[in-house]
Amino acid sequence: MMESQKLDVVMGAGSGIGRALIQRWNDAAERPILAVARSASSLAPVDPLASVSTRLCDYSDAALISFSEQLNEQRVDIARLIICNGVLQGEGYRPERALNQLTLSALQQVFEINTFLPMRILGALTSALKQSSAPRIAVLSARVGSIGDNRRGGWYSYRGSKAALNMMLKCAALELYRSNTAAKLMAYHPGTVDTPLSKPFQAGIAQGNLFSPERAAEALDYAVTRFETEGDLAYLDWQGEAIPW
Ligand SMILES: NC(=O)c1ccc[n+]([C@@H]2O[C@H](COP(=O)([O-])OP(=O)(O)OC[C@H]3O[C@@H](n4cnc5c(N)ncnc54)[C@H](OP(=O)(O)O)[C@@H]3O)[C@@H](O)[C@H]2O)c1
């Protein structure tokens, strides 16, 4: 029988945090890395790296199916999967400060990228994850998705989309465990990281509380490689500490 190939996979590889993680894993040269993003320009900084292969994906259902078929054909053994996709604001919308700022279009866009997309990716990769020997999966959530920790309100679509993501990830952790008891799934808060996503909101952040992508990648690498959970979703921050639901 053909030997299966161990692989680390980074989805949303053009993100500030994802790129830094890929660079770090490339430098460690532990195993091949597959970087997936929407555009060649997002992939450009990691494309020439020795351990990295790249794949363009527009995240349509068809593209995700074709991606999953490729992984199944190659019988990959996913060691670590990181899903980085997420938005806080976009064209024509900003995080809402009040109820009267809610619009259907912004809510839909934010939920589509922050909640539906990570879940659709997990859905497409289910068979590969079930067949992998011990997949460790981190989906980039956020502390502001915590209902228990919400003391300031606002940011309706971002908070709501991450809280909904956490709930669906909980279902996914329970389901995956039934077919692969070695699979581990984590919703992860990286801290406040200096990337395009946080750029417009960095003004009030105390010095020392804004992490470079490299520092965030180091913490994520540590967390995803070591976190422990059995059949349940872990919801952890960059220090490895549990976040209240
Ligand atoms: N930065 C922070 O302070 C912070 C704090 C808490 C949580 N997070 C979370 O960490 C994750 C990574 O954030 P980052 O700071 O590294 O952000 P970033 O550099 O702005 O990256 C944005 C990511 O979102 C994806 N994306 C953007 N628009 C998309 C669209 N229309 N369709 C599909 N994917 C889209 C990009 O995918 P491509 O690579 O395919 O272009 C990229 O992976 C996010 O989920 C974010 O919510 C960040």
The ligand as a MOL file (V3000), in Angstrom:
LIG
                    3D

  0  0  0     0  0            999 V3000
M  V30 BEGIN CTAB
M  V30 COUNTS 48 52 0 0 0
M  V30 BEGIN ATOM
M  V30 1 N -5.1150 40.3400 14.0530 0
M  V30 2 C -5.7350 40.2580 15.2100 0
M  V30 3 O -5.5190 41.0940 16.1010 0
M  V30 4 C -6.7090 39.1380 15.4850 0
M  V30 5 C -7.2910 39.0550 16.7510 0
M  V30 6 C -8.2000 38.0280 17.0070 0
M  V30 7 C -8.5040 37.1130 16.0230 0
M  V30 8 N -7.9240 37.2250 14.7940 0 CHG=1
M  V30 9 C -8.3130 36.2540 13.7640 0
M  V30 10 O -7.1590 35.7060 13.1600 0
M  V30 11 C -7.4430 35.3610 11.7810 0
M  V30 12 C -6.3450 35.8880 10.8800 0
M  V30 13 O -6.3370 37.2860 10.9780 0
M  V30 14 P -5.1460 38.2260 10.5120 0
M  V30 15 O -5.0230 39.2230 11.5990 0
M  V30 16 O -3.9610 37.4280 10.1260 0 CHG=-1
M  V30 17 O -5.8540 38.9250 9.2700 0
M  V30 18 P -5.4120 39.3960 7.8060 0
M  V30 19 O -3.9380 39.4740 7.6650 0
M  V30 20 O -6.2370 40.5810 7.5210 0
M  V30 21 O -5.9120 38.1260 6.9120 0
M  V30 22 C -7.2510 37.9990 6.5270 0
M  V30 23 C -7.5660 36.5510 6.2090 0
M  V30 24 O -8.9290 36.4560 5.8330 0
M  V30 25 C -9.0560 35.9010 4.5510 0
M  V30 26 N -10.0920 36.6200 3.7990 0
M  V30 27 C -10.2890 37.9620 3.7110 0
M  V30 28 N -11.3330 38.2230 2.9030 0
M  V30 29 C -11.8090 37.0290 2.4820 0
M  V30 30 C -12.8530 36.6450 1.6080 0
M  V30 31 N -13.6450 37.5350 1.0100 0
M  V30 32 N -13.0340 35.3260 1.3910 0
M  V30 33 C -12.2500 34.4200 1.9630 0
M  V30 34 N -11.2270 34.7090 2.8060 0
M  V30 35 C -11.0150 36.0080 3.0530 0
M  V30 36 C -7.7140 36.0220 3.8710 0
M  V30 37 O -7.6360 34.8880 3.0260 0
M  V30 38 P -6.5890 34.6320 1.8160 0
M  V30 39 O -5.3070 34.2160 2.4620 0
M  V30 40 O -7.2120 33.5280 1.0600 0
M  V30 41 O -6.4540 35.9230 1.0870 0
M  V30 42 C -6.7840 35.9530 5.0660 0
M  V30 43 O -6.5740 34.5840 5.3940 0
M  V30 44 C -8.8440 35.9060 11.5010 0
M  V30 45 O -9.7850 34.8710 11.5770 0
M  V30 46 C -9.0860 36.8990 12.6250 0
M  V30 47 O -10.4650 37.0410 12.9410 0
M  V30 48 C -7.0460 38.2260 14.4920 0
M  V30 END ATOM
M  V30 BEGIN BOND
M  V30 1 1 1 2
M  V30 2 2 2 3
M  V30 3 1 2 4
M  V30 4 1 4 5
M  V30 5 2 4 48
M  V30 6 2 5 6
M  V30 7 1 6 7
M  V30 8 2 7 8
M  V30 9 1 8 9
M  V30 10 1 8 48
M  V30 11 1 9 10
M  V30 12 1 9 46
M  V30 13 1 10 11
M  V30 14 1 11 12
M  V30 15 1 11 44
M  V30 16 1 12 13
M  V30 17 1 13 14
M  V30 18 2 14 15
M  V30 19 1 14 16
M  V30 20 1 14 17
M  V30 21 1 17 18
M  V30 22 2 18 19
M  V30 23 1 18 20
M  V30 24 1 18 21
M  V30 25 1 21 22
M  V30 26 1 22 23
M  V30 27 1 23 24
M  V30 28 1 23 42
M  V30 29 1 24 25
M  V30 30 1 25 26
M  V30 31 1 25 36
M  V30 32 1 26 27
M  V30 33 1 26 35
M  V30 34 2 27 28
M  V30 35 1 28 29
M  V30 36 1 29 30
M  V30 37 2 29 35
M  V30 38 1 30 31
M  V30 39 2 30 32
M  V30 40 1 32 33
M  V30 41 2 33 34
M  V30 42 1 34 35
M  V30 43 1 36 37
M  V30 44 1 36 42
M  V30 45 1 37 38
M  V30 46 2 38 39
M  V30 47 1 38 40
M  V30 48 1 38 41
M  V30 49 1 42 43
M  V30 50 1 44 45
M  V30 51 1 44 46
M  V30 52 1 46 47
M  V30 END BOND
M  V30 END CTAB
M  END
